[in-house]
Amino acid sequence: MIRVSAVYLLAGLVFGAIAVFTALDRGAPKRWNNTAFWALFATSFLIGDRLGDLGNGLLVLAMVAIGGLGLGARAPVTGDADAREASAARWGDRLFLPVLVVPVTTLLGTLIFPHIRLAGAPLVEVKQVTVISMGLGVTLALMTAMIMLRPPLGAPVREARRLMDSVGWAAILPQLLAALGAVFALAGVGHAVGDLIGRWLPIDSRLAVVATYCVGMALFTMIMGNAFAAFPVLTAGVGAPLIVGKFGGDAAIMGALGMLSGYCGTLMTPMASHNIIPTALLELRPGAVIGVQAPTAVAVLIGNIALMYLLVFKV
C-alpha cells in the first residue's frame, strides 16, 4: 500500500536538497541560518513521526528562533535571461502543461485510486488519497517540465530554493496554524465558543445556526490565518452539536461548505501565506491582494450560507 509517508519523504528530500544547496553557496546571505531552517523543516517531514510530540515541539521552537534571527534571500537564476525569454516565446501557452498536470492527476487519482486493490488491499491509503494523488501529480509535472524544457539537472532544486528563500518563514505558516487549530480543539476552545453562541444567538433557528457557522468559519480563519485551524474549533462548537446533532444535518455537506466558508476568510486576512507570498514576490503594497479578493470572498460566503441552508438538511 502506498501511504502518505511517501509524500512526506518526497517533501523532506526536496527541502533537504534546498538546505544542501544553500550550505554550498558561499555567497548566500545568512547562509547558515537558511541552511539550518530548511534542514530542520526537512527533518520534520523525514523523521517527524519518530521524534514524538516533544521532539517535534522542540524542532518547531528551533525553527522559530532561527526565523526570528532572520533568513537571507538570494535569487540564483537558472540560465541567462535571453535564453529564458526565447524558450518562453517558443513554447507559448504550452508552458502551462506541467502546471495542469498537478490538478488533473490529483482529481483523477482521488476518483480512481480508492477503487484499485491489490491482493485484496487498497493500492493507496484511502484516507489520504488526495494528498498522495497530489504528490504523484507534482512528480509527474516535474518530469513533464524536465522532458519539455531540458534544463540543467540541478535547476528544479535551485528554483525551489529561490522561491523558498523569497518566501522565507511564511512557507511553514499553514502547517503551524493547522497545528494551532488542533491544539485549540484539544483545549476545548470549540466548546467554549459553542457556549457563548448558545447564550447570545437564537439556536432554534436553522438559518441563524448555519449563518453563524459559516460566518464564524470565515472570521476565525481571518484571526488564525488558516481554515484548517478554524475548522475544528467551529465544528466542535457549532457544526457538530447544532447543525448535525440538533437539526440532523448532513455532516459531509456541512464540512465541505464550512471549509469553503473558511477559505473565504483566507482571502481577507493578512495572516494567510497566500496573501503574504505574492505581496513579497511582486513587491506589492500591503493589503493590495486582499483588496482585490475581498468582494469575491464576501459574495462566495453569502452563497455558501444559502447553499448550506438549502442542502445540509435535505437528508
N, C-alpha and C positions, 0 to 999 in steps of 0.2 A: 504493500500500500504506500502511495506517495503521500507523505504528511506535510503539514505546514512548516515543519522544521527544515524542509528542503528550501523553502523561500527564505527563511531566516539565514540559512547557510549562504545562499546567494547574496543576500544583502550584506552579511558580515564580510564576505570576501571582497565585495566592492569597496566598502568603507575601509577595510584593511589595506587594500591596494592604494586608496587615496592617502592613507597615513604613510605608507612606504614611499610613495612618490613625493610627498611633502617633505619627508625626512631627507630625501636625496637631493632636494632643491636647496642649495646653499644660499641662494639669493632671496629666498622667501621671507617676507616679514613675519616676525613671531613664529618662526619655523617650528620650534619645539612645542609651543602652545598648540598650534594646529595639529601637529603630529599626535600629541597626547590625546587631544579631544577626539579626533576621528578614530584613533586606536581604541579608546575606551568605548566609543559608540559601536565599533566593530565587535568588541568583546561582548557587549550586551546581546548581540544577535547570535554570536557563535557559541557562547557557553553560558548565556544568561540563565537558562533553566537549571544549570548546575551550581550557580552561585547562591541560590536561595534569596529570601527576601532581604536579609541583612546585607548580603554581598551586593545585590543589585542596588539597594539604597545607598550604600557607600560609593558605588560606581557613579550613580547619578549625582551625588553630592560633589564628587571629584570633578565631574564634567561641569557642574555649575560653578565651581571655584575657578576652573580654567577659563570658562566663558567670561567670568567676572574680571579676570586679568586681561582679557581681550584677545581676539583672534585677528590674524592678519589676512588680508586679501591679496591674492596675486592672480593675474589672468594670463597664463601662458596660452598663446594662440597656436592651434594646430594648423600648420600650413600658412602661406602668405595670403594676404587679403585678396590680391588679384586672382589667384588660383581658386579661392573660395567663391568669389563672385562669378567667375567663369563656370564653375561647377553648378552653382545655383541657377544660372541662366540656362545651362544645358538641360538640367533635369526639370526645371519648371515646377509645375504643381505635383509632379510625381515624387517630389521630396516629402510629401505628406504620407506616402505609402507606409514607411516604417512606423510612423505615429499611429496610423489607423489600425495597424496590426494588433496593437495592445487592446483597444476596446473590443474589436471583433473577436479576438481569441478569448478574452475574458467572458464575453457574452456566450459564445458557443460552448466554452468549457463549463460554465455554470449550468447550462441547459443539458449538456450531453454527459459529462463525467459521472454524475450521480447514477446513471443507468448502466454504466460499464462495470462489469465484475469479472474478476479473475479468480478461479478456484473457489468461487462462492463468496469472495470478499470484494468490497468496493475497490476500484482502481485507485481512487484518491480519498482522502479524509473528507467525508461528506460535509461535516460542519464547517470546514474551511475551504470548500471547493472554489469559492470566488477568489480568495486570496491566492490559492495555488494556480488558478487559471490566469490571474493577472501576472504572477511570476513567470509563468510559461510565455505569456504574451510579450512581456518585456524582453525575455531571452530571444524569442523569435524576431522581435523588432530589431534588436541589436544585430542579429545575424543578417537580417534583410538589409540593414543600413551598411554593414561591412561589405556585403556582396555587391550592392549597388554602387557605393561611393569609393570603395577600396582605399580607405585612409590608412595611415600607419597603424600597426597593431596596438600601440600604446595610446592612440587617440581617444578611445572611449574613456579610459581612466583619467587622462589629462582633462578632458572636457567635463567629466564628472567632478573632478577636483576643482576646476574653475567655477562651476556652478555652486558647489558646496561652500567654497571659500567666499563667494559673493553673498550667499545667503547667511552663512555663519551659524550661530547658535539657534536661530529660528527654525532650522531644519528639524530639530528634535522637539519643537514645541507641541505638535499634535500628540505625540506619544506621552509627553509629560502631562498634558491636560487630560488625556483619556485616563491615565492612571489616577489623576486627581479626582475624576468622577467616581472611580471605583472606591477610592478612599472615603469620599463623601457618602457614598451609598452604605458602606460598612459602618460608618459613624452614625447612621440614622438620620442624616440630613433630609432625606426624602420624606420620612415620616413626620419630621418637624414641619416641613413645608406643607404636607397634607393637613396637619392640624391647623395651621394658620389659615389655609384656604377654607377649611371646613367652618371656621368661625366667621369669616367675612363674606363668603360668596354663597349664592343660592344653589347648593349642591343637588337640589331636587330637579334642577333644570338640565336637561341633556345638552342643550346649546351652550349654557354657561360653563358646564364642565369641559366640553370639547374646546371651546374658545380659550378657557383658562389653560388647558393642557398645551394647545398649540402656541399660544402667545407666551406661555411660561417657558416652553422649549426654546423659542427664539430669544427671549430675554436672558435666560440662564446661559444660553450659548454665547450671547454677547458679553456677558460677565466673565465666563470661564474660557472663552476663546475657542471652544470646540464642542460640537454637538455630541460627541461620544462622552464627554464629561457631564453634559447636562442630562442626557437620556436616563441614566439610572436614577438620578435624583427625582426628576419629574415623573417618571414611570412608577417609581415606588410610592410617591406621594399623591399622585393624581390619576395617572393612567390605569394602573392595575387595580387599585381599590375602588375607583369610581366608575370609569368607563367600562372596564371589564367586569369587576366584581358587582357593583351596584346595578348597572344598567345592562349587563350581559353583552357588551360589545365584543367585536372580533379582535383578538389580540394582534393578529398579523397585520390587519389593516391599520389598527391604531399605531403599531410600531413603525410601519412604513411611512405613514403620513406624519407621525410625530417626529421622526428623524428628518424628514424633508422640511418640516417647520423649523427644526433646529438649524438646518443649513441656511434657511433664510436669515437667521441670526448671524451666521458666519459671514454673510455678505455685508453686514453692517457694523462689524466690530474691528477696531484696530488691533485686537489681540490675535486675530486669526493669521496664521502663517501665510495663507494665500493672498492676504491683503498686504502683509509686510514684504513678501518676496518681490512682487512686481514693482512696488514703490522703491525698493532698494536697487533692483537691477536696472530699472528705467530712469532712476533719479527723478521721480515724480514728487510733487509737493505732498505733504502729509494729508491723508484723507481724500486724495483725488480718486482713488479706486473705489472707495466706499461711496462717495458722492454719485458715481455713475451707477453703482449696483443697487443702491437703496430703493429707488422706485420699483424696480423689478422684484426685489425681496419683499416689499410690502404687498404688492399685488399677488405674488405667489402665496404668501402667508394667508391672505384673505381667502384665496382659492382653496388652500388646504383645509381651513376651518369649514368651508362649505362642503367640500368633498367628504371629510371625516363625518360630519353630521349626517350626510345623506347615506354613507356607505357602511360606517362602522357598526351600526345597529341592525343592519339587514342580514341577520344570520339565521 
